[in-house]
Amino acid sequence: ELYRDSSAPTGSISATNNVASSQTVTLTLSDNVGVAGYYWGTSSSYSSNTYTATSSSSVTKTVSSPGTYYLTVKNSDGNVSANYSITFYKTTLNANGGSVTPTSILTASGKSFTFPSATMSGYSCEGWSTSNSATSGVKTLKPTKSQTYFAVWKISTIKPTLNFKDVKPGAYYADAVAWAVANGITSGTSATTFSPDDGCTRGQVVTFLWRAAGSPEPVGAKNPFRDVKSDAYYYKAVLWAVENGITSGTSQTTFSPEDICTRGQIVTFLWRANGKPASSKTGNPFKDVKSGDYFYDAVLWAVEKGITLGTDAAHFSPSDTCTRGQVVTFLYRDANS
């Protein structure tokens, strides 16, 4: 039967602190009469554990799973030390549409780490959060438990030189067009034209919204719309928009992707994509926006956020065509609000 001697043998545990999915652990073993073996594992029951024979004073182990690990040292007289322990936590990294390496980090209790760089085209990583819809996050962490962190993204504001002859410097939509092209949200209607005054179709606007959200994969694969083909550029965007309640079909079996959108529809899509936030505005300045209209809350929110204004002080013109220039401007202002 093993006898626990509180004075000898002794041991200690040290671990590396790499930003990695595993850590190297060094076990130090010591005894006055000589080390005969050790136990290393997740059981704290020293009397029933199986000991590994060794006379070495140092042993190296690799830990790749979270939990509490115990070291017990056995000497040549058959006596064993007290338990020494170390706890590891696993932080799982969800890049939230981007990419990151490693995808998990193992950290010993009491130690902290800096999150690795995550990348996604057209976005900058603002930090990491336990919420997958956060707008800010942390850059370093001292874990106290195992959990998942999501990358927090912000759309890049890099603006390239544009070759569109119909987008003049100083136009209200010029910066928005440059931003949208830089971030892959849309491109021109040709190599030299953007067509900012063309009406924006339902297929185009849900695609713009989807790309601005990071082009997430739709959860479901069922497509109820006979006019949305699997090879259409807006196919995934339509499925994503419908399953997230941003819009629905024009009937149970049609989406009408080529229909032109109105100003009321566009601000409603954008409002829903933002989670239907409440507006703090108590007054409505627009004669053509009535309480009970489907776009009522969306219009007040968009105006409050500075995403758009009325067509004059008393009118929003919700039934007017929303152009490509207007749509990218709304998205640009929303992304930078």
DRENGU-776030 format. One record per residue (C-alpha): y, x, z; residue number from 1; residue in three letters. Coordinates in nm, 2 decimals. Layout:
residues N
{{Y,X,Z},NUM,'Ala'}
...
***
This chain:
residues 337
{{0.00,0.00,0.00},1,'Glu'}
{{0.35,0.13,-0.09},2,'Leu'}
{{0.57,0.22,0.19},3,'Tyr'}
{{0.95,0.19,0.15},4,'Arg'}
{{1.14,0.49,0.29},5,'Asp'}
{{1.51,0.43,0.31},6,'Ser'}
{{1.60,0.80,0.32},7,'Ser'}
{{1.38,0.93,0.03},8,'Ala'}
{{1.32,0.91,-0.26},9,'Pro'}
{{1.65,0.81,-0.42},10,'Thr'}
{{1.77,0.72,-0.77},11,'Gly'}
{{2.08,0.62,-0.97},12,'Ser'}
{{2.16,0.45,-1.30},13,'Ile'}
{{2.43,0.52,-1.55},14,'Ser'}
{{2.49,0.35,-1.88},15,'Ala'}
{{2.68,0.43,-2.19},16,'Thr'}
{{2.97,0.19,-2.29},17,'Asn'}
{{2.95,0.19,-2.67},18,'Asn'}
{{3.07,-0.11,-2.87},19,'Val'}
{{2.71,-0.18,-2.98},20,'Ala'}
{{2.42,-0.42,-2.94},21,'Ser'}
{{2.23,-0.18,-2.72},22,'Ser'}
{{2.31,0.08,-2.46},23,'Gln'}
{{2.15,0.40,-2.34},24,'Thr'}
{{2.07,0.42,-1.98},25,'Val'}
{{2.01,0.74,-1.78},26,'Thr'}
{{1.79,0.71,-1.47},27,'Leu'}
{{1.82,0.99,-1.22},28,'Thr'}
{{1.52,1.04,-0.99},29,'Leu'}
{{1.52,1.25,-0.67},30,'Ser'}
{{1.30,1.32,-0.37},31,'Asp'}
{{1.25,1.60,-0.11},32,'Asn'}
{{0.87,1.63,-0.17},33,'Val'}
{{0.87,1.56,-0.54},34,'Gly'}
{{0.91,1.27,-0.77},35,'Val'}
{{0.58,1.11,-0.88},36,'Ala'}
{{0.69,0.81,-1.08},37,'Gly'}
{{0.94,0.52,-1.12},38,'Tyr'}
{{0.96,0.16,-1.21},39,'Tyr'}
{{1.22,0.03,-1.46},40,'Trp'}
{{1.24,-0.33,-1.56},41,'Gly'}
{{1.36,-0.68,-1.47},42,'Thr'}
{{1.14,-0.74,-1.16},43,'Ser'}
{{1.28,-0.67,-0.82},44,'Ser'}
{{0.94,-0.69,-0.65},45,'Ser'}
{{0.89,-0.32,-0.58},46,'Tyr'}
{{0.55,-0.36,-0.41},47,'Ser'}
{{0.38,-0.52,-0.71},48,'Ser'}
{{0.54,-0.34,-1.00},49,'Asn'}
{{0.36,-0.09,-1.22},50,'Thr'}
{{0.51,0.26,-1.19},51,'Tyr'}
{{0.53,0.51,-1.47},52,'Thr'}
{{0.41,0.86,-1.37},53,'Ala'}
{{0.66,1.14,-1.41},54,'Thr'}
{{0.78,1.45,-1.23},55,'Ser'}
{{1.11,1.46,-1.42},56,'Ser'}
{{1.44,1.41,-1.25},57,'Ser'}
{{1.60,1.23,-1.54},58,'Ser'}
{{1.47,0.96,-1.77},59,'Val'}
{{1.65,0.79,-2.07},60,'Thr'}
{{1.60,0.43,-2.16},61,'Lys'}
{{1.75,0.19,-2.42},62,'Thr'}
{{1.86,-0.16,-2.32},63,'Val'}
{{1.91,-0.42,-2.59},64,'Ser'}
{{1.88,-0.75,-2.40},65,'Ser'}
{{2.10,-0.90,-2.13},66,'Pro'}
{{1.99,-0.93,-1.77},67,'Gly'}
{{1.95,-0.74,-1.44},68,'Thr'}
{{1.74,-0.43,-1.45},69,'Tyr'}
{{1.59,-0.25,-1.15},70,'Tyr'}
{{1.50,0.11,-1.08},71,'Leu'}
{{1.26,0.21,-0.80},72,'Thr'}
{{1.15,0.57,-0.75},73,'Val'}
{{0.81,0.67,-0.61},74,'Lys'}
{{0.74,1.01,-0.45},75,'Asn'}
{{0.42,1.22,-0.43},76,'Ser'}
{{0.35,1.08,-0.08},77,'Asp'}
{{0.34,0.73,-0.22},78,'Gly'}
{{0.66,0.62,-0.07},79,'Asn'}
{{0.92,0.43,-0.28},80,'Val'}
{{1.30,0.41,-0.27},81,'Ser'}
{{1.52,0.11,-0.23},82,'Ala'}
{{1.59,-0.09,-0.55},83,'Asn'}
{{1.88,0.02,-0.77},84,'Tyr'}
{{2.01,-0.23,-1.02},85,'Ser'}
{{2.24,-0.27,-1.31},86,'Ile'}
{{2.33,-0.60,-1.50},87,'Thr'}
{{2.41,-0.63,-1.87},88,'Phe'}
{{2.59,-0.91,-2.05},89,'Tyr'}
{{2.57,-0.99,-2.41},90,'Lys'}
{{2.88,-1.09,-2.61},91,'Thr'}
{{2.79,-1.26,-2.93},92,'Thr'}
{{3.05,-1.22,-3.21},93,'Leu'}
{{3.10,-1.51,-3.45},94,'Asn'}
{{3.33,-1.39,-3.73},95,'Ala'}
{{3.43,-1.75,-3.80},96,'Asn'}
{{3.41,-1.71,-4.18},97,'Gly'}
{{3.47,-1.34,-4.19},98,'Gly'}
{{3.26,-1.04,-4.12},99,'Ser'}
{{3.22,-0.80,-3.83},100,'Val'}
{{2.99,-0.52,-3.72},101,'Thr'}
{{2.82,-0.53,-3.48},102,'Pro'}
{{2.75,-0.90,-3.43},103,'Thr'}
{{2.68,-0.86,-3.06},104,'Ser'}
{{2.79,-0.62,-2.78},105,'Ile'}
{{2.59,-0.54,-2.47},106,'Leu'}
{{2.80,-0.43,-2.18},107,'Thr'}
{{2.72,-0.32,-1.82},108,'Ala'}
{{2.88,-0.52,-1.54},109,'Ser'}
{{3.22,-0.39,-1.45},110,'Gly'}
{{3.28,-0.22,-1.79},111,'Lys'}
{{3.51,-0.34,-2.06},112,'Ser'}
{{3.53,-0.30,-2.44},113,'Phe'}
{{3.77,-0.34,-2.72},114,'Thr'}
{{3.66,-0.59,-2.99},115,'Phe'}
{{3.57,-0.44,-3.32},116,'Pro'}
{{3.78,-0.51,-3.63},117,'Ser'}
{{3.68,-0.83,-3.82},118,'Ala'}
{{3.78,-0.88,-4.18},119,'Thr'}
{{3.83,-1.17,-4.41},120,'Met'}
{{4.01,-1.16,-4.74},121,'Ser'}
{{4.36,-1.30,-4.71},122,'Gly'}
{{4.35,-1.32,-4.33},123,'Tyr'}
{{4.43,-1.10,-4.03},124,'Ser'}
{{4.23,-1.12,-3.71},125,'Cys'}
{{4.45,-1.22,-3.42},126,'Glu'}
{{4.19,-1.16,-3.15},127,'Gly'}
{{3.88,-1.33,-3.02},128,'Trp'}
{{3.83,-1.66,-2.82},129,'Ser'}
{{3.55,-1.87,-2.68},130,'Thr'}
{{3.69,-2.16,-2.89},131,'Ser'}
{{3.62,-2.16,-3.27},132,'Asn'}
{{3.95,-2.34,-3.33},133,'Ser'}
{{4.19,-2.12,-3.11},134,'Ala'}
{{4.52,-2.00,-3.24},135,'Thr'}
{{4.53,-1.69,-3.02},136,'Ser'}
{{4.27,-1.46,-2.87},137,'Gly'}
{{4.20,-1.14,-2.67},138,'Val'}
{{4.15,-0.79,-2.80},139,'Lys'}
{{3.96,-0.65,-2.50},140,'Thr'}
{{3.71,-0.80,-2.26},141,'Leu'}
{{3.54,-0.72,-1.93},142,'Lys'}
{{3.24,-0.96,-1.95},143,'Pro'}
{{3.12,-1.15,-1.64},144,'Thr'}
{{2.86,-1.34,-1.83},145,'Lys'}
{{2.69,-1.36,-2.16},146,'Ser'}
{{2.87,-1.58,-2.41},147,'Gln'}
{{2.99,-1.62,-2.77},148,'Thr'}
{{3.34,-1.53,-2.89},149,'Tyr'}
{{3.49,-1.64,-3.22},150,'Phe'}
{{3.73,-1.45,-3.44},151,'Ala'}
{{4.08,-1.60,-3.45},152,'Val'}
{{4.24,-1.58,-3.80},153,'Trp'}
{{4.59,-1.60,-3.93},154,'Lys'}
{{4.67,-1.63,-4.30},155,'Ile'}
{{4.82,-1.31,-4.43},156,'Ser'}
{{5.18,-1.32,-4.55},157,'Thr'}
{{5.14,-1.04,-4.80},158,'Ile'}
{{5.34,-1.14,-5.11},159,'Lys'}
{{5.25,-0.98,-5.45},160,'Pro'}
{{5.47,-0.94,-5.75},161,'Thr'}
{{5.42,-1.26,-5.96},162,'Leu'}
{{5.40,-1.27,-6.33},163,'Asn'}
{{5.47,-1.64,-6.36},164,'Phe'}
{{5.76,-1.71,-6.59},165,'Lys'}
{{5.80,-2.05,-6.45},166,'Asp'}
{{5.84,-1.93,-6.08},167,'Val'}
{{6.19,-1.79,-6.06},168,'Lys'}
{{6.31,-1.58,-5.76},169,'Pro'}
{{6.49,-1.80,-5.52},170,'Gly'}
{{6.30,-2.12,-5.61},171,'Ala'}
{{6.21,-2.30,-5.29},172,'Tyr'}
{{5.84,-2.25,-5.37},173,'Tyr'}
{{5.86,-1.89,-5.48},174,'Ala'}
{{5.75,-1.73,-5.15},175,'Asp'}
{{5.48,-2.00,-5.11},176,'Ala'}
{{5.34,-1.94,-5.45},177,'Val'}
{{5.33,-1.56,-5.39},178,'Ala'}
{{5.15,-1.63,-5.05},179,'Trp'}
{{4.90,-1.87,-5.20},180,'Ala'}
{{4.81,-1.63,-5.48},181,'Val'}
{{4.78,-1.33,-5.24},182,'Ala'}
{{4.55,-1.52,-5.01},183,'Asn'}
{{4.33,-1.67,-5.29},184,'Gly'}
{{4.43,-2.03,-5.22},185,'Ile'}
{{4.52,-2.09,-5.58},186,'Thr'}
{{4.62,-1.91,-5.89},187,'Ser'}
{{4.82,-1.99,-6.20},188,'Gly'}
{{4.74,-2.25,-6.46},189,'Thr'}
{{4.75,-1.94,-6.69},190,'Ser'}
{{4.82,-1.57,-6.66},191,'Ala'}
{{5.19,-1.63,-6.70},192,'Thr'}
{{5.24,-1.99,-6.56},193,'Thr'}
{{5.19,-2.16,-6.23},194,'Phe'}
{{5.32,-2.51,-6.34},195,'Ser'}
{{5.49,-2.58,-6.01},196,'Pro'}
{{5.62,-2.92,-6.13},197,'Asp'}
{{5.28,-3.05,-6.24},198,'Asp'}
{{5.13,-3.31,-6.02},199,'Gly'}
{{4.86,-3.19,-5.78},200,'Cys'}
{{4.52,-3.35,-5.82},201,'Thr'}
{{4.28,-3.46,-5.54},202,'Arg'}
{{4.04,-3.19,-5.65},203,'Gly'}
{{4.31,-2.93,-5.63},204,'Gln'}
{{4.46,-3.02,-5.30},205,'Val'}
{{4.12,-3.04,-5.11},206,'Val'}
{{4.04,-2.70,-5.26},207,'Thr'}
{{4.37,-2.55,-5.15},208,'Phe'}
{{4.31,-2.69,-4.79},209,'Leu'}
{{3.95,-2.56,-4.79},210,'Trp'}
{{4.05,-2.21,-4.90},211,'Arg'}
{{4.34,-2.20,-4.65},212,'Ala'}
{{4.08,-2.28,-4.38},213,'Ala'}
{{3.87,-1.98,-4.49},214,'Gly'}
{{3.64,-2.16,-4.74},215,'Ser'}
{{3.39,-2.28,-4.47},216,'Pro'}
{{3.04,-2.39,-4.59},217,'Glu'}
{{2.99,-2.76,-4.57},218,'Pro'}
{{2.75,-2.86,-4.29},219,'Val'}
{{2.57,-3.12,-4.51},220,'Gly'}
{{2.45,-3.09,-4.86},221,'Ala'}
{{2.45,-3.46,-4.95},222,'Lys'}
{{2.70,-3.55,-5.22},223,'Asn'}
{{2.76,-3.93,-5.27},224,'Pro'}
{{3.01,-3.89,-5.55},225,'Phe'}
{{2.89,-3.91,-5.91},226,'Arg'}
{{3.22,-3.76,-6.04},227,'Asp'}
{{3.18,-3.44,-5.83},228,'Val'}
{{2.93,-3.21,-6.00},229,'Lys'}
{{2.77,-2.92,-5.82},230,'Ser'}
{{2.93,-2.67,-6.05},231,'Asp'}
{{3.28,-2.80,-6.01},232,'Ala'}
{{3.53,-2.56,-5.85},233,'Tyr'}
{{3.61,-2.83,-5.59},234,'Tyr'}
{{3.25,-2.92,-5.51},235,'Tyr'}
{{3.22,-2.75,-5.16},236,'Lys'}
{{3.58,-2.83,-5.08},237,'Ala'}
{{3.52,-3.21,-5.14},238,'Val'}
{{3.21,-3.21,-4.92},239,'Leu'}
{{3.39,-3.01,-4.65},240,'Trp'}
{{3.70,-3.24,-4.66},241,'Ala'}
{{3.49,-3.56,-4.64},242,'Val'}
{{3.27,-3.45,-4.36},243,'Glu'}
{{3.58,-3.33,-4.16},244,'Asn'}
{{3.76,-3.66,-4.21},245,'Gly'}
{{4.04,-3.51,-4.41},246,'Ile'}
{{3.99,-3.76,-4.69},247,'Thr'}
{{3.72,-3.99,-4.83},248,'Ser'}
{{3.62,-4.11,-5.17},249,'Gly'}
{{3.82,-4.36,-5.38},250,'Thr'}
{{3.50,-4.56,-5.36},251,'Ser'}
{{3.15,-4.51,-5.21},252,'Gln'}
{{3.04,-4.33,-5.52},253,'Thr'}
{{3.36,-4.18,-5.67},254,'Thr'}
{{3.61,-3.92,-5.54},255,'Phe'}
{{3.84,-3.92,-5.84},256,'Ser'}
{{3.91,-3.55,-5.84},257,'Pro'}
{{4.16,-3.57,-6.13},258,'Glu'}
{{4.38,-3.84,-5.98},259,'Asp'}
{{4.73,-3.72,-5.89},260,'Ile'}
{{4.82,-3.72,-5.52},261,'Cys'}
{{5.13,-3.86,-5.37},262,'Thr'}
{{5.36,-3.71,-5.10},263,'Arg'}
{{5.22,-3.95,-4.84},264,'Gly'}
{{4.86,-3.85,-4.92},265,'Gln'}
{{4.93,-3.48,-4.91},266,'Ile'}
{{5.09,-3.48,-4.57},267,'Val'}
{{4.81,-3.70,-4.44},268,'Thr'}
{{4.55,-3.46,-4.57},269,'Phe'}
{{4.73,-3.17,-4.40},270,'Leu'}
{{4.78,-3.37,-4.08},271,'Trp'}
{{4.41,-3.45,-4.06},272,'Arg'}
{{4.31,-3.09,-4.14},273,'Ala'}
{{4.52,-2.99,-3.83},274,'Asn'}
{{4.33,-3.23,-3.61},275,'Gly'}
{{4.57,-3.53,-3.62},276,'Lys'}
{{4.83,-3.38,-3.38},277,'Pro'}
{{5.07,-3.63,-3.21},278,'Ala'}
{{5.44,-3.60,-3.29},279,'Ser'}
{{5.69,-3.59,-3.02},280,'Ser'}
{{5.95,-3.76,-3.24},281,'Lys'}
{{6.06,-4.09,-3.10},282,'Thr'}
{{6.26,-4.20,-3.40},283,'Gly'}
{{6.18,-4.26,-3.76},284,'Asn'}
{{6.47,-4.20,-4.00},285,'Pro'}
{{6.29,-4.32,-4.32},286,'Phe'}
{{6.33,-4.67,-4.45},287,'Lys'}
{{6.02,-4.63,-4.67},288,'Asp'}
{{5.78,-4.51,-4.38},289,'Val'}
{{5.67,-4.81,-4.18},290,'Lys'}
{{5.48,-4.82,-3.85},291,'Ser'}
{{5.12,-4.91,-3.96},292,'Gly'}
{{5.13,-4.71,-4.28},293,'Asp'}
{{4.84,-4.48,-4.30},294,'Tyr'}
{{5.08,-4.18,-4.35},295,'Phe'}
{{5.32,-4.28,-4.07},296,'Tyr'}
{{5.20,-4.04,-3.80},297,'Asp'}
{{5.15,-3.77,-4.06},298,'Ala'}
{{5.50,-3.79,-4.20},299,'Val'}
{{5.66,-3.77,-3.85},300,'Leu'}
{{5.45,-3.47,-3.76},301,'Trp'}
{{5.52,-3.29,-4.09},302,'Ala'}
{{5.89,-3.34,-4.05},303,'Val'}
{{5.89,-3.23,-3.69},304,'Glu'}
{{5.70,-2.92,-3.78},305,'Lys'}
{{5.94,-2.83,-4.07},306,'Gly'}
{{5.66,-2.86,-4.32},307,'Ile'}
{{5.86,-3.10,-4.53},308,'Thr'}
{{6.17,-3.32,-4.52},309,'Leu'}
{{6.26,-3.65,-4.68},310,'Gly'}
{{6.38,-3.68,-5.03},311,'Thr'}
{{6.71,-3.78,-4.87},312,'Asp'}
{{6.82,-3.86,-4.52},313,'Ala'}
{{6.68,-4.21,-4.52},314,'Ala'}
{{6.38,-4.18,-4.76},315,'His'}
{{6.05,-3.98,-4.76},316,'Phe'}
{{5.93,-4.13,-5.10},317,'Ser'}
{{5.56,-4.13,-4.99},318,'Pro'}
{{5.45,-4.28,-5.33},319,'Ser'}
{{5.62,-4.00,-5.53},320,'Asp'}
{{5.39,-3.75,-5.71},321,'Thr'}
{{5.34,-3.44,-5.50},322,'Cys'}
{{5.36,-3.13,-5.73},323,'Thr'}
{{5.18,-2.80,-5.71},324,'Arg'}
{{5.50,-2.63,-5.59},325,'Gly'}
{{5.54,-2.88,-5.31},326,'Gln'}
{{5.18,-2.86,-5.20},327,'Val'}
{{5.17,-2.48,-5.17},328,'Val'}
{{5.50,-2.49,-4.99},329,'Thr'}
{{5.36,-2.74,-4.74},330,'Phe'}
{{5.06,-2.52,-4.68},331,'Leu'}
{{5.27,-2.21,-4.65},332,'Tyr'}
{{5.50,-2.36,-4.39},333,'Arg'}
{{5.21,-2.50,-4.20},334,'Asp'}
{{5.04,-2.16,-4.19},335,'Ala'}
{{5.35,-1.99,-4.06},336,'Asn'}
{{5.47,-2.26,-3.82},337,'Ser'}
***
